[in-house]
């Protein structure tokens, strides 16, 4: 299925353990193609990371999940679910769809 890019928009935010403020993040590749270590290396280079908390909010979708760094299978499953729901919503939409994805880094102390 070919999707007009202008109909779909993702905004990414990251939150580091020592900062209560989220900052906009521009991934170097599509999130669905990235692994947990790749995401972590981009948003928290050099940090000691226990896991990530990922929240997605948008039309027909509100998800919040935590992943230990060893849970690549769970991360892949969530990305697949997000993709499926976004495509389903896109098929039923006549306007633009906007999704917000926030990734919080969990340190060993958190």
N, C-alpha and C positions, 0 to 999 in steps of 0.2 A: 504494500500500500504506500503510495506516494503522498506525503503530507506537505502542504504549503507551509514553508517555514514561518511565514508571518502569522499563521494562526496559532502557533504554539510558542510559549515563552517560559523559560525557567530562570529564576533568580536564585542564586546560591549565597548562603551566609555561613560563616564559620565562627565558632566560639572557642577560645582557648581556655585552659583550666584557670589561669590566673587573671582572666579578664571577664568582667560581667557584661561586656559589650559585644554584640555581634558585628562582624565586618563582612562586607560583600566579598565574595570569592569568585574568581573566574577560572574554572578548571581548564587545564591544557587540552583535555580530551573530553568526550562525552562521559558522564558519570557511569553510564551503563557499561562502558568498556574498561573502567578502572577497578583495580583490586583495593582491598582495605589498606595495605601498605602504601600503595600509590597515592590514595587520597590523603592518608596521614602525612606522607612525605611532602605533599604540596601545602597542606594547611598548617602543619606543625613540624617543620623541619628541625631535627635535632632534639625534639621533646621526647621525654619518656612517656609513652602512651599505653594505657591499659586497654582502651577500646574507644568506640565512637557511638554517639547517640545521634540518630538520624531522624529528622522530622520532616514530613512532606505535607503541605497544605495546598489545596487547590480544588477546582470543581470536581465533585464526586470523590474526593480523596483526602483523608486525614489520617496519617500514620505516624507513629512514633515508636522507634525500636532502638534497643541498645545491642551493640556487638562487641565481644571481646576480640582482640586482634587475631585470635586463632579461628574465628567463626566466619571464614570466607564463604562457606556454603550458605549460611544464613543471609549474608550480605548479597550473594548472587540471587537467592530466592526473593528477597525484598525488591531488588532492582527489576526482576522479572515481573513481579506483581505490579509495581509502579508503571512499568512500560505497558502492560496489558490494560490497566485501568485508564491510563492516559489515552491510549489508542481507542478504547471503547468510548470514552467521553468525546474524543475528537470526531468520531463517526456520527455522534448524535448532536454535535454542536454546529451552530451556524456562525458563531462569533469567534473571538480570540480566547484562548485558554491560557491562563497564567498560573504557574505553580511556584511556590516558595519552598526551597529545600534548605534546611538548617542542619549543619553538622557540628555537633559539640564534641570536643576532644575530652576524653576522661583520662585523668592521670592516675597513677597507682594510689595516690593519697585520696582520691575523690570517691 
